[in-house]
Amino acid sequence: MAKHWTLDDIPWDEFDRTKADPELVRAVKAAALVEHNSGDYVTYLCGVFADDADFQAAARAWGGEEVQHGLALARWARLADPDWDFTAALRHFKSIFGLPLQASASVRGSRTAELIARCVVEVGTSSFYSAIRDATDEPVLKLVCAKIAGDEFRHYKLFYDHMRRYQVQQRLGLPRRLRAAFGRLTEISDDELASAYFAANCGAERYDRARHGAAYSVRAFPLYRFGHVQRGIGMVLKACDLNPQGRLSQWLARLAWRFLRYRTHRLRRLAA
Protein backbone atom coordinates (compact mmCIF):
# COMPACT_ATOMS: atom_id res chain seq x y z
CA MET A 1 0.00 0.00 0.00
CA ALA A 2 1.33 3.45 -0.91
CA LYS A 3 2.32 5.72 1.97
CA HIS A 4 -0.41 8.18 2.87
CA TRP A 5 0.39 11.83 2.25
CA THR A 6 1.23 14.17 5.11
CA LEU A 7 1.13 17.94 5.61
CA ASP A 8 4.84 18.00 4.78
CA ASP A 9 4.00 16.89 1.23
CA ILE A 10 2.13 20.15 0.57
CA PRO A 11 4.18 23.07 -0.88
CA TRP A 12 2.73 25.68 1.47
CA ASP A 13 5.17 28.32 0.27
CA GLU A 14 3.42 28.32 -3.13
CA PHE A 15 0.27 29.83 -1.61
CA ASP A 16 -1.03 32.71 -3.75
CA ARG A 17 -3.12 35.13 -1.69
CA THR A 18 -4.38 36.90 -4.81
CA LYS A 19 -6.20 33.71 -5.87
CA ALA A 20 -7.80 32.95 -2.48
CA ASP A 21 -11.50 33.80 -2.84
CA PRO A 22 -12.62 35.28 0.54
CA GLU A 23 -16.02 33.61 0.26
CA LEU A 24 -14.44 30.22 -0.38
CA VAL A 25 -12.14 30.79 2.60
CA ARG A 26 -15.23 30.95 4.82
CA ALA A 27 -16.47 27.58 3.51
CA VAL A 28 -13.03 26.01 3.93
CA LYS A 29 -12.87 27.17 7.55
CA ALA A 30 -16.16 25.40 8.25
CA ALA A 31 -14.97 22.26 6.45
CA ALA A 32 -11.79 22.23 8.56
CA LEU A 33 -13.87 22.03 11.74
CA VAL A 34 -16.11 19.25 10.44
CA GLU A 35 -13.17 17.18 9.22
CA HIS A 36 -11.21 17.57 12.43
CA ASN A 37 -14.26 16.55 14.48
CA SER A 38 -14.14 13.05 12.98
CA GLY A 39 -12.51 11.77 16.14
CA ASP A 40 -15.96 11.92 17.74
CA TYR A 41 -17.40 9.89 14.86
CA VAL A 42 -14.77 7.23 15.54
CA THR A 43 -15.96 7.03 19.14
CA TYR A 44 -19.56 6.71 17.99
CA LEU A 45 -18.78 4.07 15.34
CA CYS A 46 -16.64 2.00 17.70
CA GLY A 47 -19.59 1.94 20.11
CA VAL A 48 -21.98 0.82 17.39
CA PHE A 49 -19.53 -1.86 16.17
CA ALA A 50 -18.21 -2.77 19.62
CA ASP A 51 -17.70 -6.47 18.79
CA ASP A 52 -16.15 -5.95 15.34
CA ALA A 53 -12.40 -5.46 15.80
CA ASP A 54 -11.71 -5.31 12.06
CA PHE A 55 -14.17 -2.50 11.50
CA GLN A 56 -12.99 -0.64 14.59
CA ALA A 57 -9.42 -0.68 13.28
CA ALA A 58 -10.60 0.59 9.91
CA ALA A 59 -12.68 3.32 11.58
CA ARG A 60 -9.71 4.51 13.64
CA ALA A 61 -7.49 4.68 10.54
CA TRP A 62 -10.26 6.56 8.71
CA GLY A 63 -10.62 8.99 11.60
CA GLY A 64 -6.89 9.71 11.64
CA GLU A 65 -6.95 10.65 7.99
CA GLU A 66 -10.04 12.81 8.47
CA VAL A 67 -8.39 14.72 11.31
CA GLN A 68 -5.41 15.31 9.01
CA HIS A 69 -7.80 16.74 6.42
CA GLY A 70 -9.01 19.19 9.02
CA LEU A 71 -5.46 20.23 9.90
CA ALA A 72 -4.56 20.72 6.23
CA LEU A 73 -7.64 22.83 5.53
CA ALA A 74 -7.07 24.85 8.71
CA ARG A 75 -3.47 25.52 7.74
CA TRP A 76 -4.56 26.77 4.34
CA ALA A 77 -7.27 28.94 5.91
CA ARG A 78 -4.66 30.44 8.24
CA LEU A 79 -2.54 31.37 5.23
CA ALA A 80 -5.55 33.12 3.73
CA ASP A 81 -6.58 34.70 7.05
CA PRO A 82 -3.68 34.82 9.55
CA ASP A 83 -5.97 36.22 12.25
CA TRP A 84 -8.22 33.15 12.27
CA ASP A 85 -7.98 31.13 15.50
CA PHE A 86 -8.66 27.52 14.52
CA THR A 87 -8.34 26.20 18.05
CA ALA A 88 -10.90 28.65 19.42
CA ALA A 89 -13.26 28.00 16.50
CA LEU A 90 -13.01 24.23 17.03
CA ARG A 91 -13.73 24.61 20.73
CA HIS A 92 -16.76 26.79 19.92
CA PHE A 93 -18.00 24.26 17.36
CA LYS A 94 -17.77 21.38 19.82
CA SER A 95 -19.70 23.41 22.39
CA ILE A 96 -22.74 23.72 20.10
CA PHE A 97 -22.61 20.46 18.14
CA GLY A 98 -22.26 16.99 19.58
CA LEU A 99 -22.68 13.33 18.66
CA PRO A 100 -24.23 10.47 20.69
CA LEU A 101 -20.85 9.28 21.95
CA GLN A 102 -22.35 6.76 24.38
CA ALA A 103 -24.43 5.03 21.71
CA SER A 104 -24.22 1.24 21.55
CA ALA A 105 -26.53 0.90 18.54
CA SER A 106 -26.81 2.79 15.29
CA VAL A 107 -29.13 5.78 15.15
CA ARG A 108 -29.95 4.47 11.65
CA GLY A 109 -31.61 1.33 13.00
CA SER A 110 -29.04 -1.26 11.89
CA ARG A 111 -25.34 -1.59 11.16
CA THR A 112 -26.00 -2.03 7.45
CA ALA A 113 -28.01 1.19 7.37
CA GLU A 114 -25.27 2.96 9.32
CA LEU A 115 -22.69 1.93 6.74
CA ILE A 116 -24.93 2.99 3.85
CA ALA A 117 -25.26 6.38 5.54
CA ARG A 118 -21.46 6.57 5.92
CA CYS A 119 -21.11 5.82 2.21
CA VAL A 120 -23.42 8.76 1.49
CA VAL A 121 -21.31 11.04 3.68
CA GLU A 122 -18.19 10.03 1.75
CA VAL A 123 -20.05 10.70 -1.50
CA GLY A 124 -20.76 14.20 -0.25
CA THR A 125 -17.22 14.92 0.87
CA SER A 126 -15.54 13.46 -2.21
CA SER A 127 -17.86 15.52 -4.41
CA PHE A 128 -17.33 18.69 -2.36
CA TYR A 129 -13.53 18.55 -2.44
CA SER A 130 -13.56 17.61 -6.12
CA ALA A 131 -15.73 20.67 -6.72
CA ILE A 132 -13.33 22.95 -4.83
CA ARG A 133 -10.36 21.43 -6.67
CA ASP A 134 -12.01 22.20 -10.01
CA ALA A 135 -13.26 25.67 -9.03
CA THR A 136 -10.25 27.26 -7.35
CA ASP A 137 -7.21 28.78 -9.02
CA GLU A 138 -5.24 28.89 -5.78
CA PRO A 139 -2.58 26.19 -6.32
CA VAL A 140 -2.13 25.01 -2.73
CA LEU A 141 -5.86 24.64 -2.08
CA LYS A 142 -6.25 22.86 -5.41
CA LEU A 143 -3.61 20.30 -4.39
CA VAL A 144 -4.93 19.88 -0.84
CA CYS A 145 -8.45 19.28 -2.12
CA ALA A 146 -7.26 16.86 -4.79
CA LYS A 147 -5.54 14.78 -2.11
CA ILE A 148 -8.54 14.94 0.23
CA ALA A 149 -10.96 14.03 -2.56
CA GLY A 150 -8.82 10.99 -3.37
CA ASP A 151 -8.94 9.93 0.27
CA GLU A 152 -12.71 10.37 0.41
CA PHE A 153 -13.26 8.16 -2.65
CA ARG A 154 -11.14 5.51 -0.94
CA HIS A 155 -13.11 5.96 2.29
CA TYR A 156 -16.32 5.38 0.36
CA LYS A 157 -14.93 2.02 -0.76
CA LEU A 158 -13.93 1.19 2.81
CA PHE A 159 -17.46 1.71 4.14
CA TYR A 160 -18.98 0.11 1.05
CA ASP A 161 -16.94 -3.07 1.51
CA HIS A 162 -17.95 -3.35 5.17
CA MET A 163 -21.56 -2.60 4.25
CA ARG A 164 -21.54 -5.50 1.78
CA ARG A 165 -20.25 -7.76 4.53
CA TYR A 166 -23.05 -6.75 6.88
CA GLN A 167 -25.66 -6.93 4.15
CA VAL A 168 -24.99 -10.68 4.01
CA GLN A 169 -25.61 -10.98 7.77
CA GLN A 170 -28.58 -8.61 8.23
CA ARG A 171 -30.03 -8.14 4.80
CA LEU A 172 -31.94 -4.90 4.27
CA GLY A 173 -34.63 -4.70 1.64
CA LEU A 174 -34.41 -2.04 -1.04
CA PRO A 175 -36.89 0.37 0.65
CA ARG A 176 -34.83 0.41 3.84
CA ARG A 177 -31.58 0.85 1.91
CA LEU A 178 -33.05 3.78 0.02
CA ARG A 179 -34.41 5.26 3.23
CA ALA A 180 -30.97 5.07 4.86
CA ALA A 181 -29.24 6.63 1.84
CA PHE A 182 -31.64 9.37 0.88
CA GLY A 183 -32.47 10.07 4.52
CA ARG A 184 -28.81 10.92 5.03
CA LEU A 185 -28.82 13.04 1.87
CA THR A 186 -31.61 15.19 3.29
CA GLU A 187 -29.40 15.93 6.30
CA ILE A 188 -26.76 17.69 4.21
CA SER A 189 -28.01 21.01 5.60
CA ASP A 190 -28.18 19.71 9.17
CA ASP A 191 -26.81 21.28 12.35
CA GLU A 192 -23.25 20.08 11.76
CA LEU A 193 -22.50 22.25 8.74
CA ALA A 194 -24.56 25.20 9.98
CA SER A 195 -22.87 25.22 13.39
CA ALA A 196 -19.42 24.71 11.84
CA TYR A 197 -19.93 27.70 9.56
CA PHE A 198 -21.17 29.75 12.50
CA ALA A 199 -18.28 28.76 14.80
CA ALA A 200 -15.69 29.34 12.08
CA ASN A 201 -16.90 32.71 10.83
CA CYS A 202 -19.51 34.49 12.87
CA GLY A 203 -17.93 35.57 16.14
CA ALA A 204 -20.39 37.00 18.61
CA GLU A 205 -23.48 36.55 16.43
CA ARG A 206 -26.38 34.50 17.75
CA TYR A 207 -26.55 31.04 16.18
CA ASP A 208 -29.38 30.60 13.69
CA ARG A 209 -29.42 27.15 12.13
CA ALA A 210 -31.38 28.16 9.03
CA ARG A 211 -29.46 31.35 8.34
CA HIS A 212 -25.99 29.98 9.00
CA GLY A 213 -26.77 26.77 7.13
CA ALA A 214 -27.82 28.92 4.18
CA ALA A 215 -24.66 31.01 4.51
CA TYR A 216 -22.56 27.86 4.22
CA SER A 217 -24.57 26.34 1.37
CA VAL A 218 -24.63 29.52 -0.68
CA ARG A 219 -20.83 29.39 -0.75
CA ALA A 220 -20.58 25.65 -1.34
CA PHE A 221 -23.36 24.88 -3.84
CA PRO A 222 -22.14 27.13 -6.69
CA LEU A 223 -18.85 25.21 -6.76
CA TYR A 224 -20.48 22.08 -8.14
CA ARG A 225 -20.60 21.13 -11.79
CA PHE A 226 -22.99 18.64 -13.30
CA GLY A 227 -20.29 15.97 -13.43
CA HIS A 228 -19.81 16.12 -9.67
CA VAL A 229 -23.52 15.65 -9.11
CA GLN A 230 -23.79 12.87 -11.67
CA ARG A 231 -20.95 10.86 -10.18
CA GLY A 232 -22.29 11.41 -6.65
CA ILE A 233 -25.75 10.12 -7.54
CA GLY A 234 -24.21 7.05 -9.14
CA MET A 235 -22.20 6.32 -5.99
CA VAL A 236 -25.31 6.68 -3.80
CA LEU A 237 -27.22 4.25 -6.01
CA LYS A 238 -24.33 1.80 -5.92
CA ALA A 239 -24.45 1.87 -2.11
CA CYS A 240 -28.12 0.87 -2.43
CA ASP A 241 -27.18 -2.01 -4.77
CA LEU A 242 -28.70 -0.27 -7.79
CA ASN A 243 -27.18 0.36 -11.21
CA PRO A 244 -24.99 3.48 -10.85
CA GLN A 245 -25.08 4.20 -14.60
CA GLY A 246 -28.58 3.25 -15.65
CA ARG A 247 -31.55 5.38 -16.64
CA LEU A 248 -32.58 5.93 -13.04
CA SER A 249 -29.14 7.33 -12.26
CA GLN A 250 -29.25 9.65 -15.25
CA TRP A 251 -32.73 10.88 -14.36
CA LEU A 252 -31.87 11.46 -10.71
CA ALA A 253 -28.67 13.30 -11.64
CA ARG A 254 -30.59 15.73 -13.87
CA LEU A 255 -33.22 16.20 -11.16
CA ALA A 256 -30.59 16.77 -8.47
CA TRP A 257 -28.76 19.27 -10.68
CA ARG A 258 -31.93 21.28 -11.26
CA PHE A 259 -32.74 21.19 -7.56
CA LEU A 260 -29.22 22.29 -6.65
CA ARG A 261 -29.46 25.31 -8.94
CA TYR A 262 -32.90 26.17 -7.57
CA ARG A 263 -31.70 25.85 -3.96
CA THR A 264 -28.66 28.01 -4.68
CA HIS A 265 -30.91 30.80 -5.95
CA ARG A 266 -33.21 30.53 -2.93
CA LEU A 267 -30.35 30.35 -0.44
CA ARG A 268 -28.70 33.45 -1.82
CA ARG A 269 -31.85 35.34 -0.97
CA LEU A 270 -32.06 33.81 2.51
CA ALA A 271 -28.37 34.40 3.27
CA ALA A 272 -28.72 38.04 2.24
Long-range contacts (C-beta under 8 A, 24 or more apart in sequence): 4-65, 4-151, 5-147, 6-68, 7-68, 7-71, 7-72, 7-75, 9-147, 10-72, 10-75, 10-140, 10-143, 10-144, 10-147, 11-140, 11-143, 12-75, 12-79, 12-140, 14-139, 14-140, 15-76, 15-79, 15-80, 15-138, 15-139, 15-140, 16-138, 16-139, 16-140, 17-79, 17-80, 19-136, 19-137, 19-138, 19-139, 20-79, 20-80, 20-138, 20-141, 21-136, 21-138, 22-80, 23-219, 24-132, 24-135, 24-136, 24-141, 24-219, 24-223, 25-77, 25-80, 25-81, 26-197, 26-200, 26-201, 26-215, 26-219, 27-197, 27-216, 27-219, 27-220, 28-73, 28-76, 28-77, 28-80, 28-132, 28-141, 29-73, 29-74, 29-77, 29-81, 29-84, 29-89, 29-197, 29-200, 29-201, 30-193, 30-196, 30-197, 30-199, 30-200, 30-201, 30-216, 31-70, 31-73, 31-128, 31-196, 32-70, 32-71, 32-73, 32-74, 32-77, 32-86, 32-200, 33-70, 33-89, 33-90, 33-93, 33-196, 33-199, 33-200, 34-70, 34-192, 34-193, 34-196, 35-66, 35-67, 35-69, 35-70, 35-73, 35-148, 36-66, 36-67, 36-69, 36-70, 36-71, 36-74, 36-90, 37-70, 37-90, 37-93, 37-94, 37-97, 37-196, 38-62, 38-63, 38-66, 38-67, 38-70, 39-63, 39-67, 40-98, 40-99, 40-101, 41-66, 41-99, 43-99, 43-101, 44-99, 44-100, 44-101, 44-103, 45-114, 45-118, 47-101, 47-102, 47-103, 47-104, 48-103, 48-104, 48-105, 48-106, 48-111, 48-114, 49-111, 50-104, 55-162, 58-158, 58-162, 62-155, 62-158, 65-151, 65-155, 66-155, 69-148, 69-151, 72-144, 72-147, 72-148, 73-144, 73-148, 76-140, 76-141, 76-144, 79-140, 84-200, 89-199, 89-200, 90-199, 92-199, 93-195, 93-196, 93-199, 93-200, 96-195, 96-198, 96-199, 96-207, 97-191, 97-192, 97-195, 97-196, 108-180, 108-183, 109-176, 109-180, 110-170, 110-172, 110-176, 111-166, 111-170, 112-163, 112-166, 112-167, 112-170, 112-171, 112-172, 112-177, 112-180, 113-172, 113-176, 113-177, 113-179, 113-180, 114-180, 115-159, 115-160, 115-162, 115-163, 115-166, 116-163, 116-172, 116-177, 116-180, 116-181, 116-184, 116-239, 116-240, 117-180, 117-181, 117-183, 117-184, 118-159, 118-163, 119-156, 119-159, 119-160, 119-163, 119-181, 119-235, 119-236, 119-239, 120-181, 120-184, 120-185, 120-236, 120-239, 121-184, 122-152, 122-153, 122-155, 122-156, 122-159, 123-156, 123-232, 123-235, 123-236, 123-239, 124-185, 124-188, 124-232, 125-152, 125-155, 126-152, 126-153, 126-155, 126-156, 126-232, 126-235, 127-224, 127-228, 127-229, 127-231, 127-232, 128-220, 128-223, 130-228, 131-220, 131-223, 131-224, 131-225, 131-228, 132-223, 134-223, 134-225, 134-228, 135-223, 156-235, 160-238, 160-239, 163-239, 167-241, 174-240, 174-241, 174-242, 177-239, 177-240, 177-241, 178-240, 181-236, 181-239, 181-240, 182-236, 185-236, 189-213, 189-217, 193-217, 210-270, 211-270, 211-271, 214-267, 214-270, 214-271, 215-271, 217-263, 217-264, 217-267, 218-264, 218-267, 218-268, 218-270, 218-271, 221-260, 221-263, 221-264, 221-267, 222-264, 224-260, 226-253, 226-257, 229-253, 229-256, 229-257, 229-260, 230-257, 232-256
